[in-house]
Amino acid sequence: MEITLVQGADVLMLNGSGAAARFVDASMRTLEVSLAGDAGGAAGRVGAISRMLEAAARAFNWPGEERGYVQVSLPDGQRWRSPYHGGQVEMTRSAAGRGLQTPVARLSLEREEWWETAEPVYAALKNRHGESTGAGGVTVYNHQDAGHDNYVDVEYMEGDLPAPAVLRIIGAGMGGVEALCGMGSFLGLEDFQGRYEGESGYSGTGVTATLLADAACAGGSFAALSWSGTAEVMVRRWAVSQAEAGALAGRVFRPLLRLQEPVAEGEALWLSWQVGFNNLGVIEVIWQGEAVLAPAGRQMAMFPAMQLPPWPTPAGSAEGLELCLMAQAQTGGGHTLKIDQALLLPADSFLRLIPLLSGYPQFDIEFTTGEGWFKNGGRACPSHEAEGPGLWLVPGRTQRLVFAFRQGNAWNINHAPLVNLLVRPRRRVL
């Protein structure tokens, strides 16, 4: 078994050509290294190990720095590595050393409790626009309707621990775009409903709904919802069946609302979500979220995270519910909210890429979860900053990764980038 210490381009062989080492504990944290040659050569090798330990400790918590890894090559040819962030090396007079007539060093590593493959692999992606198990990727659209998917289903069957993903998004004409990416790892995908069309819902008392065509909207239409006064009203309500509620699995989501036309400057509309039970036509409220001010001049309204259903759902079993969008105007008179669709962005893991350089022309993004590396066009670049824990893949499951993109104030449904995911499968033991 070949054992090396690796940090970037620096490689130090511990067991292989011209060296001999073995792990001496079940946790694979301590090695005995036989040092061939005279005392001077042995001291030089101990010094090299010590420098690798120091460099790894310095780089471990510094974003953008190459981490140090202990790497092993197994007899089947697979290479696995585990990051270490320090350790200790000292000379010892062990039986192994006496038997080989060579000095022996004892190396104790402070490493993580997992191993990952030395080389990343492409995750298997699939939606209605294609499949990919390599570098090609799959197209996602900036909306979902009968002919377009804003998600990819990700099959990750290797390893036995959740693993961070490397996300790549490439899109033409998407300079200065903000990307929201949500992973649903525990959903019932067969019945999962992640979008609710403005034209398909119902409205509460005092609200007039007018359905209008618009080719720039998902499904080619939207709902104009009008009311008067300052009282809170239910502008739209969608029925969620028992199967759909069970598929939501009591997980956390980040609701997004696409407006066909932004709220006008000077208009103050407070929006919030309610979850209710339909008791013979009367909506009994079970949960209500925090109200947010509809952003003036912007098509995308973002809401705080919400659990759906807002109760435990063992084995995907849940009663049906009503998902209600509430609105309250700050001033009197007539008001209109033009809704294209509402999206539920899963948040089992979540990543938001916020543009820092609005005029940056390129959108060829690569973000490495867990290490915080961000690249644009293959180079480290501050065109965006990352918010959220990043994207993690849970082994043995098919997961859904949902996207939404905002460019300035616009939510352009025609944005259709290529997306891809790489992952290094992880194991607790080798």
C-alpha positions as CSV (number, residue, x, y, z in Angstrom):
1,M,0.0,0.0,0.0
2,E,1.5,3.3,-1.1
3,I,1.2,6.1,1.5
4,T,2.1,9.7,0.8
5,L,1.7,13.2,2.2
6,V,0.3,15.5,-0.4
7,Q,-0.2,19.3,-0.5
8,G,-0.8,20.8,-3.9
9,A,2.2,19.9,-6.0
10,D,4.3,18.8,-3.0
11,V,4.4,15.0,-2.5
12,L,6.3,13.2,0.2
13,M,6.5,9.4,-0.1
14,L,6.2,7.5,3.2
15,N,5.7,4.0,1.9
16,G,6.8,3.0,-1.5
17,S,10.0,3.5,-3.5
18,G,12.9,4.0,-1.1
19,A,10.8,4.2,2.0
20,A,8.8,2.0,4.3
21,A,5.8,2.9,6.5
22,R,2.8,1.3,8.1
23,F,-0.2,2.4,10.1
24,V,0.0,1.1,13.7
25,D,-3.5,1.9,14.9
26,A,-7.0,1.1,13.7
27,S,-8.0,4.7,13.2
28,M,-5.1,5.1,10.7
29,R,-3.8,8.2,12.4
30,T,-0.3,6.9,13.5
31,L,2.4,5.6,11.3
32,E,5.8,4.1,11.9
33,V,8.2,5.2,9.1
34,S,11.5,3.4,8.6
35,L,14.1,5.8,7.4
36,A,16.7,4.3,5.2
37,G,20.3,5.7,5.2
38,D,22.5,7.2,7.7
39,A,21.6,9.5,10.6
40,G,22.0,12.6,8.5
41,G,19.6,11.3,5.9
42,A,17.1,10.2,8.5
43,A,17.2,13.7,10.1
44,G,16.6,15.3,6.7
45,R,13.5,13.1,6.1
46,V,12.1,13.9,9.5
47,G,12.6,17.6,8.7
48,A,10.7,17.2,5.4
49,I,7.8,15.5,7.2
50,S,7.8,18.2,9.9
51,R,7.7,20.9,7.2
52,M,4.7,19.2,5.5
53,L,2.9,19.1,8.9
54,E,3.6,22.8,9.5
55,A,2.4,23.8,6.0
56,A,-0.8,21.9,6.4
57,A,-1.6,23.4,9.8
58,R,-1.0,26.9,8.4
59,A,-3.2,26.3,5.3
60,F,-6.0,24.3,6.9
61,N,-8.3,27.2,7.8
62,W,-7.1,29.7,5.2
63,P,-9.5,30.0,2.3
64,G,-7.9,29.3,-1.1
65,E,-4.9,27.5,0.3
66,E,-4.1,23.9,-0.7
67,R,-4.9,21.6,2.2
68,G,-2.6,18.8,3.2
69,Y,-3.7,15.2,2.8
70,V,-2.5,11.8,3.8
71,Q,-3.1,9.6,0.7
72,V,-3.2,5.9,0.3
73,S,-3.3,3.7,-2.8
74,L,-5.1,0.4,-2.2
75,P,-4.3,-2.9,-3.9
76,D,-7.3,-2.4,-6.2
77,G,-5.7,0.8,-7.6
78,Q,-8.1,3.2,-5.9
79,R,-6.6,6.2,-4.2
80,W,-8.1,7.7,-1.1
81,R,-7.1,10.8,0.9
82,S,-7.9,12.4,4.3
83,P,-7.1,16.0,5.1
84,Y,-4.8,16.6,8.1
85,H,-4.2,19.9,9.8
86,G,-1.2,19.2,11.9
87,G,0.6,16.4,13.8
88,Q,3.8,15.4,15.4
89,V,6.9,13.4,14.2
90,E,9.6,12.0,16.5
91,M,12.4,9.5,16.3
92,T,11.8,6.2,18.2
93,R,13.7,3.0,18.8
94,S,11.0,0.5,18.0
95,A,11.2,-3.2,17.2
96,A,10.5,-2.4,13.6
97,G,13.6,-0.2,13.5
98,R,15.8,-2.7,15.2
99,G,14.7,-5.5,12.8
100,L,15.4,-3.3,9.7
101,Q,18.6,-1.9,11.2
102,T,17.3,1.6,10.3
103,P,16.0,4.6,12.3
104,V,12.3,4.8,12.7
105,A,10.1,7.9,13.1
106,R,6.7,7.8,14.7
107,L,4.2,10.1,12.8
108,S,1.0,11.1,14.5
109,L,-1.5,12.9,12.3
110,E,-4.4,15.2,13.3
111,R,-6.7,14.3,10.5
112,E,-10.4,14.3,9.7
113,E,-12.5,11.2,10.5
114,W,-13.2,10.4,6.9
115,W,-11.6,9.5,3.6
116,E,-12.5,10.8,0.1
117,T,-11.4,9.7,-3.4
118,A,-8.2,11.4,-4.6
119,E,-9.9,12.2,-7.9
120,P,-13.4,13.8,-8.2
121,V,-16.1,12.1,-10.3
122,Y,-19.0,13.6,-12.2
123,A,-22.4,13.0,-10.5
124,A,-25.1,11.5,-12.7
125,L,-27.6,14.3,-13.7
126,K,-30.9,14.1,-15.4
127,N,-34.0,16.1,-16.4
128,R,-36.3,16.4,-19.4
129,H,-33.5,18.3,-21.3
130,G,-30.9,15.5,-21.1
131,E,-28.7,13.3,-19.1
132,S,-25.0,13.6,-18.2
133,T,-22.4,11.5,-16.4
134,G,-19.4,13.5,-17.6
135,A,-18.1,16.9,-18.4
136,G,-21.0,17.9,-20.7
137,G,-23.5,18.9,-18.1
138,V,-27.3,19.4,-18.4
139,T,-29.3,22.5,-19.3
140,V,-31.7,24.0,-16.8
141,Y,-34.1,26.8,-17.4
142,N,-34.9,29.7,-15.2
143,H,-38.5,28.5,-14.7
144,Q,-40.5,25.4,-14.6
145,D,-43.6,24.6,-16.7
146,A,-44.9,21.8,-18.9
147,G,-41.9,22.2,-21.3
148,H,-39.1,23.4,-19.0
149,D,-37.2,22.1,-16.0
150,N,-35.4,24.4,-13.5
151,Y,-33.8,21.5,-11.8
152,V,-31.6,18.4,-12.2
153,D,-32.1,15.1,-10.4
154,V,-28.7,13.9,-9.0
155,E,-27.9,10.2,-8.5
156,Y,-25.2,9.7,-5.9
157,M,-24.8,6.1,-4.9
158,E,-21.1,5.9,-3.9
159,G,-19.5,6.3,-0.4
160,D,-21.2,6.1,2.9
161,L,-21.0,9.7,4.1
162,P,-22.5,13.0,2.7
163,A,-19.9,14.7,0.5
164,P,-19.5,18.3,-0.7
165,A,-20.1,19.0,-4.3
166,V,-18.2,21.2,-6.8
167,L,-20.9,23.1,-8.8
168,R,-20.3,24.5,-12.2
169,I,-22.7,26.8,-14.0
170,I,-22.0,28.2,-17.5
171,G,-24.5,30.6,-19.2
172,A,-24.3,33.0,-22.1
173,G,-25.6,36.5,-21.5
174,M,-25.7,36.0,-17.8
175,G,-23.1,38.5,-16.6
176,G,-23.8,39.9,-13.1
177,V,-26.4,37.1,-12.4
178,E,-27.3,36.0,-8.9
179,A,-27.8,32.2,-8.6
180,L,-29.9,30.5,-6.0
181,C,-29.3,26.7,-5.7
182,G,-31.3,24.4,-3.4
183,M,-30.8,20.7,-2.9
184,G,-33.6,18.4,-1.8
185,S,-32.0,15.2,-0.5
186,F,-35.0,13.6,1.3
187,L,-38.0,14.5,-0.8
188,G,-40.5,12.1,-2.3
189,L,-39.6,13.0,-5.9
190,E,-42.5,11.0,-7.6
191,D,-45.1,13.3,-6.0
192,F,-43.0,16.4,-5.3
193,Q,-44.6,19.6,-6.5
194,G,-42.1,22.5,-6.4
195,R,-44.0,25.2,-8.3
196,Y,-47.4,26.8,-8.0
197,E,-48.7,28.8,-11.0
198,G,-50.4,32.2,-10.4
199,E,-53.2,31.3,-12.7
200,S,-53.9,27.9,-11.1
201,G,-54.8,29.0,-7.6
202,Y,-57.7,30.5,-5.8
203,S,-58.2,33.9,-4.2
204,G,-59.7,34.9,-0.9
205,T,-62.6,37.3,-0.1
206,G,-62.2,40.8,-1.7
207,V,-59.6,39.8,-4.2
208,T,-60.4,39.8,-8.0
209,A,-58.3,37.5,-10.2
210,T,-57.7,38.2,-13.8
211,L,-55.8,35.6,-15.9
212,L,-53.7,37.1,-18.7
213,A,-51.4,35.8,-21.4
214,D,-47.7,36.7,-21.5
215,A,-45.1,34.7,-23.5
216,A,-42.5,36.0,-21.0
217,C,-44.1,34.1,-18.2
218,A,-43.9,30.4,-17.2
219,G,-46.7,28.6,-18.9
220,G,-47.4,31.6,-21.0
221,S,-49.8,33.4,-18.6
222,F,-50.1,35.0,-15.2
223,A,-52.7,36.2,-12.7
224,A,-53.4,39.8,-11.9
225,L,-54.8,40.0,-8.4
226,S,-56.6,43.2,-7.3
227,W,-58.1,44.4,-4.0
228,S,-58.6,47.6,-2.1
229,G,-57.8,48.9,1.4
230,T,-55.2,48.1,4.1
231,A,-56.6,44.9,5.6
232,E,-54.7,41.7,5.1
233,V,-56.1,39.6,2.2
234,M,-55.4,36.1,0.8
235,V,-54.3,37.0,-2.7
236,R,-53.7,33.4,-3.7
237,R,-54.2,29.9,-2.3
238,W,-53.1,26.5,-3.6
239,A,-54.3,23.1,-2.5
240,V,-51.6,20.6,-1.7
241,S,-52.8,17.0,-1.8
242,Q,-52.0,14.3,0.7
243,A,-49.5,12.8,-1.7
244,E,-47.8,16.1,-2.4
245,A,-47.7,17.1,1.3
246,G,-46.1,13.7,2.1
247,A,-43.5,14.3,-0.7
248,L,-42.5,17.5,1.0
249,A,-41.5,15.3,3.9
250,G,-41.4,18.0,6.5
251,R,-38.3,19.5,5.0
252,V,-37.2,23.2,4.9
253,F,-37.8,25.3,1.8
254,R,-37.0,28.8,0.7
255,P,-40.0,30.2,-1.1
256,L,-39.5,32.5,-4.1
257,L,-42.2,34.5,-5.9
258,R,-41.9,35.6,-9.6
259,L,-43.9,38.7,-10.4
260,Q,-44.9,39.3,-14.0
261,E,-44.5,43.0,-13.2
262,P,-42.6,44.4,-10.2
263,V,-44.4,46.3,-7.5
264,A,-44.2,50.0,-8.3
265,E,-41.9,52.4,-6.5
266,G,-43.7,54.0,-3.6
267,E,-46.1,51.0,-3.2
268,A,-45.6,49.2,0.1
269,L,-47.0,45.7,0.1
270,W,-46.2,43.2,2.9
271,L,-46.3,39.6,1.8
272,S,-46.3,36.4,3.9
273,W,-47.1,32.7,3.7
274,Q,-49.7,30.8,5.7
275,V,-50.2,27.0,5.9
276,G,-53.8,26.1,6.6
277,F,-56.3,23.2,6.7
278,N,-59.4,23.4,4.5
279,N,-62.3,22.7,6.8
280,L,-65.3,22.5,4.5
281,G,-64.2,25.7,2.7
282,V,-63.0,27.5,5.8
283,I,-59.1,27.9,6.0
284,E,-57.9,27.2,9.5
285,V,-54.4,28.6,9.8
286,I,-51.9,26.2,11.3
287,W,-48.7,28.3,10.7
288,Q,-47.9,31.8,9.5
289,G,-44.5,33.0,8.3
290,E,-42.8,36.4,8.8
291,A,-44.0,39.1,6.4
292,V,-41.5,40.7,4.0
293,L,-41.8,43.9,2.0
294,A,-42.3,43.2,-1.7
295,P,-39.1,44.7,-3.3
296,A,-40.1,47.7,-5.5
297,G,-38.9,47.4,-9.1
298,R,-37.8,43.8,-8.7
299,Q,-39.4,40.6,-10.2
300,M,-38.1,38.2,-7.5
301,A,-39.5,38.2,-4.0
302,M,-37.6,36.0,-1.5
303,F,-39.1,34.8,1.8
304,P,-37.7,33.3,5.0
305,A,-37.3,29.6,5.2
306,M,-40.3,27.5,6.0
307,Q,-40.9,23.9,7.0
308,L,-43.5,22.0,4.9
309,P,-45.6,20.5,6.2
310,P,-44.9,22.4,9.5
311,W,-45.0,19.1,11.4
312,P,-43.1,15.7,11.3
313,T,-44.1,13.5,8.5
314,P,-42.9,9.9,9.2
315,A,-42.5,7.7,6.1
316,G,-43.9,10.6,3.9
317,S,-47.4,10.4,5.4
318,A,-49.1,13.7,5.7
319,E,-52.6,15.3,5.6
320,G,-53.3,17.6,2.7
321,L,-52.8,21.4,3.3
322,E,-53.5,24.8,1.8
323,L,-50.6,27.0,0.9
324,C,-51.7,30.6,1.1
325,L,-50.0,33.8,0.0
326,M,-51.1,36.8,2.1
327,A,-50.8,40.5,1.3
328,Q,-51.3,43.7,3.2
329,A,-51.0,47.2,1.8
330,Q,-49.6,50.0,3.9
331,T,-51.8,52.6,2.3
332,G,-55.5,52.6,1.2
333,G,-56.8,52.6,-2.4
334,G,-56.5,50.0,-5.1
335,H,-53.7,47.5,-5.3
336,T,-52.6,44.8,-7.8
337,L,-50.1,42.0,-7.5
338,K,-49.2,40.2,-10.8
339,I,-48.0,36.7,-10.0
340,D,-46.4,34.4,-12.5
341,Q,-45.5,31.5,-10.2
342,A,-44.3,30.6,-6.7
343,L,-41.3,28.2,-6.3
344,L,-40.2,26.1,-3.3
345,L,-36.4,26.0,-3.3
346,P,-35.4,23.0,-1.2
347,A,-32.9,23.8,1.5
348,D,-31.5,20.4,2.7
349,S,-28.4,22.1,1.4
350,F,-28.3,25.6,-0.1
351,L,-26.0,27.9,-2.0
352,R,-26.5,31.5,-3.0
353,L,-24.0,33.1,-5.4
354,I,-24.3,36.9,-5.1
355,P,-22.6,39.1,-7.8
356,L,-20.1,41.6,-6.6
357,L,-19.1,42.9,-10.0
358,S,-22.3,43.8,-11.8
359,G,-20.5,44.5,-15.1
360,Y,-18.5,41.3,-15.1
361,P,-19.3,39.8,-18.5
362,Q,-18.5,36.1,-17.9
363,F,-20.7,33.5,-16.2
364,D,-18.6,30.4,-16.0
365,I,-18.8,29.7,-12.3
366,E,-17.2,27.0,-10.3
367,F,-17.7,26.8,-6.5
368,T,-16.2,24.1,-4.3
369,T,-18.3,23.4,-1.2
370,G,-16.4,22.8,2.0
371,E,-13.3,24.7,0.8
372,G,-14.9,27.9,-0.3
373,W,-13.0,28.1,-3.6
374,F,-14.7,30.3,-6.2
375,K,-13.7,30.5,-9.8
376,N,-15.0,32.3,-12.9
377,G,-13.7,31.2,-16.3
378,G,-11.4,28.7,-14.6
379,R,-9.6,31.4,-12.6
380,A,-9.9,32.6,-9.0
381,C,-12.1,35.7,-9.3
382,P,-14.2,37.8,-6.9
383,S,-17.1,38.2,-9.4
384,H,-19.4,36.6,-6.8
385,E,-19.5,35.7,-3.1
386,A,-21.1,32.6,-1.7
387,E,-23.8,32.5,1.0
388,G,-25.0,29.4,2.7
389,P,-23.6,26.0,3.7
390,G,-23.0,24.9,0.1
391,L,-24.3,21.8,-1.7
392,W,-23.9,18.3,-0.2
393,L,-24.8,15.0,-1.7
394,V,-26.2,12.2,0.5
395,P,-25.1,8.7,-0.6
396,G,-27.6,6.2,-1.9
397,R,-30.3,8.7,-2.8
398,T,-31.6,10.5,-5.9
399,Q,-31.7,14.2,-5.0
400,R,-33.2,17.2,-6.7
401,L,-31.1,20.4,-7.2
402,V,-33.3,23.4,-8.1
403,F,-32.1,26.7,-9.5
404,A,-33.3,30.3,-9.9
405,F,-31.4,33.2,-11.4
406,R,-31.8,36.9,-11.0
407,Q,-30.1,39.5,-13.2
408,G,-30.4,42.9,-11.7
409,N,-34.1,43.5,-11.1
410,A,-35.2,40.9,-13.7
411,W,-36.1,37.2,-13.5
412,N,-35.5,36.3,-17.1
413,I,-37.2,32.9,-17.7
414,N,-35.1,32.4,-20.9
415,H,-31.8,32.0,-19.1
416,A,-30.8,28.4,-19.7
417,P,-27.3,27.7,-18.4
418,L,-25.5,24.3,-18.4
419,V,-24.9,22.9,-14.9
420,N,-22.6,20.1,-13.7
421,L,-21.6,18.6,-10.4
422,L,-18.4,16.9,-9.3
423,V,-18.0,15.0,-6.1
424,R,-15.3,13.1,-4.2
425,P,-17.2,10.2,-2.5
426,R,-16.5,9.8,1.2
427,R,-16.0,6.9,3.5
428,R,-15.5,6.7,7.3
429,V,-13.3,3.6,7.0
430,L,-11.3,2.1,4.2
